[in-house]
Amino acid sequence: MEIKDSHLEREVDKLVNNLAIKNGNAPSHPDPKLHQIISFIKSGIRIIGYAFLPFSLVTATILLILSEIIGIVEELV
């Protein structure tokens, strides 16, 4: 649900965060620096994977699948 009133949105966020903290489910904040590092690694592996396409489909496929797995890890950080 999208809230168009920014003041109301802030108040709703405060309430949700307070409820989460009271229930022991405090929201975890992602580490932006670690996310960026993992993203750069993923992009580098992806670029190398595409560069291998003309030379070895097997190697390119392995690298591209690896980059997708790293992308999943990236979203969990």
The 8 nearest C-alpha neighbors of each residue, nearest first, counted from 0:
[[1, 2, 3, 8, 11, 4, 12, 7],
 [0, 2, 3, 8, 4, 5, 7, 11],
 [3, 1, 4, 8, 0, 5, 7, 11],
 [2, 4, 5, 1, 8, 7, 6, 0],
 [5, 3, 7, 6, 2, 8, 9, 1],
 [4, 6, 8, 7, 3, 9, 2, 10],
 [7, 5, 9, 8, 4, 10, 11, 3],
 [6, 8, 10, 4, 5, 9, 11, 2],
 [7, 9, 5, 11, 6, 10, 2, 4],
 [10, 8, 12, 6, 7, 11, 13, 5],
 [9, 11, 13, 7, 12, 8, 14, 6],
 [10, 12, 14, 8, 13, 9, 15, 7],
 [11, 13, 9, 15, 10, 14, 16, 8],
 [14, 12, 10, 16, 11, 15, 17, 9],
 [13, 15, 17, 11, 12, 16, 18, 10],
 [14, 16, 12, 18, 17, 13, 19, 11],
 [15, 17, 19, 13, 18, 14, 12, 20],
 [18, 16, 14, 20, 19, 15, 13, 21],
 [17, 19, 21, 15, 16, 20, 14, 22],
 [18, 20, 24, 16, 22, 25, 17, 21],
 [19, 21, 25, 23, 17, 22, 24, 18],
 [22, 20, 18, 23, 19, 17, 24, 25],
 [21, 23, 19, 20, 24, 18, 25, 17],
 [24, 22, 20, 21, 25, 19, 18, 26],
 [25, 23, 19, 20, 22, 26, 21, 18],
 [24, 26, 20, 19, 23, 27, 16, 22],
 [27, 25, 24, 28, 19, 16, 20, 23],
 [26, 28, 25, 29, 24, 30, 76, 16],
 [27, 29, 26, 30, 31, 76, 25, 75],
 [30, 28, 76, 31, 27, 34, 75, 33],
 [29, 31, 33, 32, 34, 28, 76, 35],
 [32, 30, 34, 33, 29, 35, 76, 36],
 [31, 33, 35, 34, 30, 36, 37, 29],
 [34, 32, 36, 35, 30, 31, 37, 76],
 [35, 33, 31, 37, 32, 36, 73, 38],
 [36, 34, 38, 32, 33, 37, 31, 39],
 [37, 35, 33, 39, 38, 34, 32, 40],
 [36, 38, 40, 34, 39, 35, 73, 41],
 [37, 39, 35, 41, 36, 40, 34, 42],
 [40, 38, 42, 36, 41, 37, 43, 35],
 [41, 39, 37, 43, 38, 42, 44, 36],
 [40, 42, 38, 66, 44, 39, 43, 69],
 [43, 41, 45, 39, 40, 44, 46, 38],
 [42, 44, 40, 46, 45, 41, 39, 47],
 [45, 43, 47, 41, 42, 46, 66, 48],
 [44, 46, 48, 42, 43, 47, 63, 66],
 [47, 45, 43, 49, 48, 44, 42, 50],
 [46, 48, 50, 44, 45, 49, 43, 51],
 [49, 47, 59, 62, 45, 51, 46, 50],
 [48, 50, 46, 52, 51, 47, 59, 45],
 [49, 51, 47, 48, 52, 46, 53, 59],
 [50, 52, 59, 48, 54, 49, 53, 55],
 [53, 51, 49, 56, 59, 54, 50, 55],
 [54, 52, 51, 55, 50, 56, 49, 59],
 [53, 55, 51, 52, 56, 50, 59, 58],
 [56, 54, 58, 57, 51, 52, 59, 53],
 [55, 57, 59, 52, 58, 60, 54, 51],
 [56, 58, 60, 55, 59, 61, 52, 62],
 [59, 57, 61, 55, 60, 56, 62, 51],
 [58, 60, 48, 56, 51, 62, 52, 57],
 [61, 59, 63, 57, 58, 62, 56, 64],
 [60, 62, 58, 64, 59, 63, 65, 57],
 [63, 61, 48, 65, 59, 60, 64, 66],
 [62, 64, 66, 60, 65, 48, 45, 61],
 [63, 65, 67, 61, 66, 62, 60, 68],
 [66, 64, 62, 68, 63, 67, 61, 69],
 [65, 67, 69, 63, 41, 64, 68, 45],
 [68, 66, 70, 64, 69, 65, 63, 71],
 [67, 69, 65, 71, 70, 66, 64, 72],
 [68, 70, 72, 66, 67, 71, 41, 73],
 [71, 69, 67, 73, 68, 72, 66, 41],
 [70, 72, 68, 74, 73, 69, 67, 75],
 [73, 71, 69, 75, 70, 74, 68, 76],
 [74, 72, 70, 71, 76, 75, 37, 34],
 [75, 73, 71, 72, 76, 70, 34, 69],
 [74, 76, 72, 73, 71, 29, 70, 34],
 [75, 73, 74, 29, 34, 72, 30, 33]]
